[in-house]
Amino acid sequence: MPVMDGQIKKPTVPNHGLGKSLGWDNVNFVQQTKHDSLANKNLYKMFALTFQVDHRIPSLHLKDNDWNFTLEMPFDIYLPSIEDNAWAKKRCQTLVERILVKRLNYLETLKKTICWHIPHQYSKEMCVRSNTYSGGIVKANPSSTEGTIEIMDYLNQFIPVHNDGKPYPVMVSGDELSCERMKNAKRGRVRCREE
């Protein structure tokens, strides 16, 4: 599978418990001819642009096996608690204050007193820009299942593994259409193995 060069060269082991995400999106190449004819037609090709984003917040310590069936959960966990209601009210007040100060000119003097960022436990980390690396362009058609499998195989080489051979958890993402194509490609590969 031909790949145009990218910045990611090898799988990097996440440091300090920080994970990473891999992703891809469609890239369209249109080559227009000066004089369109049956022998000399416009070309329209689809490839995939791949990338890696380093996480800013530790996530590798989170367990993936803490889940329950919905029917087994108590009903009261779906209802908002007193603390949830107080938090929602405070958040709404902050949002309304922002809107009023932004829209009403005579409240301009209050701009400095408004909370423009609602602080949370990861505010400091989220202020830093993410490190993003290009993985290159994969010359495979992402609109086909075969092409999507090629793209996923290409991204697979950037997933680091533990010493025991078990891969680190890495999220692969894209826009809604790319995610749907990845699901279909995964199903297609499972069916091939079953047959």
Salt bridges, closest charged atoms under 4 A:
ASP5 OD1 - LYS9 NZ 3.01
GLU108 OE2 - LYS111 NZ 3.53
ASP153 OD2 - ARG189 NH2 2.88
GLU180 OE1 - LYS183 NZ 3.90
